[in-house]
Amino acid sequence: MRIVSWNVNGLRSVLQKSYYDFLESYDPDVFCLQETKIGPQTALPDLGPFPYRYLHCAGRPGYSGTAVLSKIPPRSYDCGTAPDGLLEPREGRVQLLDFGALFLLNVYVPNARADLSRLPLRRDRWDPTFLALLRELGSEKFVLACGDFNVAHEPIDLARPDENRGHAGFTDEERAGFGAYLSAGFVDVFRSLHPRQAGAYSWWSYRAGARKRNVGWRIDYFLASPELAGSAARCEILTETGGSDHGPILLDLRI
């Protein structure tokens, strides 16, 4: 089972760039997208060989949003799951699919913002509620959460940790929130397979040629139940794929 997660930073934009070449090269069974920036009535061209398509759009046009495209029929789909209901207006940030062998969560975690005005939301509401959801689902079956978590957990996960300490995406509060997921037993699959790999980033600023110089951050993750993480055959960041300020992340599971 191949699952790919990608913050596309605008679905309509990436459809005009690398989207179709990417599908031909990597052929995911399940394709999870974040920051789609489309409305429920947006007319889209063909999205590829995915008979099961789920769009969760934000209430505000051109903002946030998630989508899951699948070749595998889920038993059920839910986009009303906490913590999405904590955000007003609705921001289209969480999708839950039951694939029988596992629950899959596609998530686009809110950014703390440069002025840290959304840090209290992250610390006090989002992270605790999302952790409670992971635990609840994990009590039933395997769980895999993927997407843009908008935090670099450890200094190895960004190019310039000293300069960015205390800034959005690398505050103590955000790092502790992510660390709580790991303390609860969930596994950062990429880091479990590549424990010492430095320079592995999934987001780069558009400024100053950051991507070309690989001055980036690893803020996109697969978080898995321990037994599910143990079935991972491959987990990679596809840094060569352009079209967005994020690189896709890929996970092959032996299921």
N, C-alpha and C positions, 0 to 999 in steps of 0.2 A: 504494500500500500504506500504510494508516494503522495505526500502532502507538501504543498508549497504555500508559503505565506509571503505576502508582498504588500507593503505600503506603497501604493501606486501614485500617491499625491495627485489625484485626478484621473479617474478611469477614462474619461473621454480623451484626455491628453495622451495617455500611454497607449491607447488603442491606435493612435496615429504614429506611434514610434515602434517599440520593440515587442509589443504584446504577442503578435501572431508568430513571429520568429521564435520567441521564447517558448510558446506552447509546442511548437514543432520540435524544439531541441530537448525539452525536459518532460513533456507529456505527463502532467500530474493527474492523479486520480481525483484528488480534492484540491481545489485552488481557493485559498482564503485571501481576501483583499481587504485593505484598510485605506481610509481617507479617500473614498471613492468620489466624494463631492458631487453626487448626482441626486436628483429628486425622484420621487416615485413615478412620475410621469415622463421621465427622460427617455427619449427614443435612442436606443443603442443599436449599433450594427451587430452582426453575429459575434458571440463571445466564445465560440469554439465548441468542441465536442462534449458539451456538458448538458445532459438532459434535465438535471436538477439544479435549479438556480434560485438563490435566495438573496434578495437585496434588502438591506436595512438602512433606510435613508434618514438623515437628520431632518429636524423640523425646519432648519434654516437652509435655504438653497446655497449650494457651493461650499458646504462645510461638512467635515467629518464623514461618517457613513462607512458601512462595511458590506461585504458581499461574500457569499460562499457559492462556488460553482463545483458541481460534483458529477462524476460518472457513476457513483455508487448511490443507490437510493437510501436515504436515512429513514429510520423508523419514525422519527418525529423531528420537528423543527420548532424552535422557540426564540423569539426576539424580544420577549417581554420580561426576561430574566433580570433579577438584580445583578449588578448594581446599576443597570441602565436607567431604571426608574428613578435613581437618585439625581439624575441630571435633568435640569429644566432650562430651556425646552429640550425635548427628547433629542439626543445627539447621535443615535444609531451606532452605538459603540460595542454592543455585545450580541453575539449570535451563538445559539446552542443547538447542536445536532446530535442525535442518538444514532450511532452506526452499529448498534448491537454489541460489538466487541468493545466499544469505547464511546465515551462522551467526547465530543469535540467542541471546544469553545474558540471562536474567532473574536479577538478583542483588539480594540484601539483605545488604549488608556489615555485619559486626558493629560495634556502637557501642563506642567506647573506654571508656565509662562515666565517670560524674562524677569518680570517684577515679582515673581513667586506668589502672585495673587490667587492662584489655584492650588497652592501647596496645602492649605488646610483641607481642601476637598480630597486631595490625594491621601493625606495622612490620616484624617479622621473618619472619612466616609468610604472612599473608593477601595483602598487597599484592605481594610478590615472586612468589608462586605464581600469583596471578590474572594478573599481567602476563605470566608465562611462558605461561599458557593462552591469553591474547589473541594473543600472538606465534605460538604453534603453530597456532592456528586461522587466523590471518591469513595464514599461509604457504600455505594451501589456497584460501581464497576470502574474500570480504568478511565482516567481522564487525561486528555491532551488539550492544553491551552496554547494557542499560538497567536502571534501578532506583534504589534508595536506597543511595547510596554513603557516607552518614553523614559527609560532610566538605564544608565550604565551602572552595573552592580559593583564591580571592583575596579581598581586602577588599571588593571590589564585590559579593561573593556573600553578604554578611550585613549586617544593618542596623547592628550595633554591633561592628565589628572590634576596636577598641582595648580594649573591655571584655572581649572573649571570647578574646583572644590567649592561647594556652596552655591553653585549656579544651577539653574533648572536642568534636571536630568542627572545631576550628580550631587544633590543635597543629602545630608545625613538621613533626613526623613524618608526620602524616596528610596534610598538604598536599604534602609531598615525595612521598609514596606516590602521590597522584593525579597530581602533576606528572610522575612517571615514565611514566605511561600516555601523556601528551601528548608527552613527549620521545621515546617509542618510535614516534610518528607517528599515534597515535589522536586523534580530534578530538572535542572537546566541542561537539556540534552546536549547541546553543542559543547558546553564547557566540560561535561562529563566525558565526552569523547576526545576533546582537545584541551586537556587541563592546563597546558602551558603555552598554548599558541597565542602569541602577541600579534598585534597588527591586524586582527580579524574584526572588521567593523562592518556594520550594515547601514549606517547613515553618515552622510558627509554634507557639510554646508555647501551651498552653491558659491560661496565667496572664495576668492583668492586661490582658486584651483585646488580646493581641499581634497577633492576625490582623486585627482591625478597624483597628488602628493601623499595620499592615504592618511590624511589628518581627519580621522573619523571617530565614530562612537558605535559600539554594539548595543543597540537598544531594541532589537527584534529577537524574539525568543520562541523556542518550543519548551514548554513546561509540561512534564509528564509524571504520572504515577510511577513509582520506582520500577515495578515489574514491566510496565510498558516501555520505559526508558531502556531497560535491559534488552528489549527486542529491536532496538534501533540498529540498522545496518549501516546507515550513513546519515550525517547531519552536516550540512555545508552552508556557507554564505556565498551566493552566486554573484560575486563582486563584478564580474565582467558584463553583467546585464545592465544596460542603461535604460533611460526613459523616465526615471524617477530619481529623487535624491536618496532613496533607499535602495539597497540591493535585496533581491528575493532571498529567502531562506528555504532550504529543502530538507525534508526528512523522509527517509525510506524506513518503513517498519516491516518486520517479519510477522505478519498476522495470518 
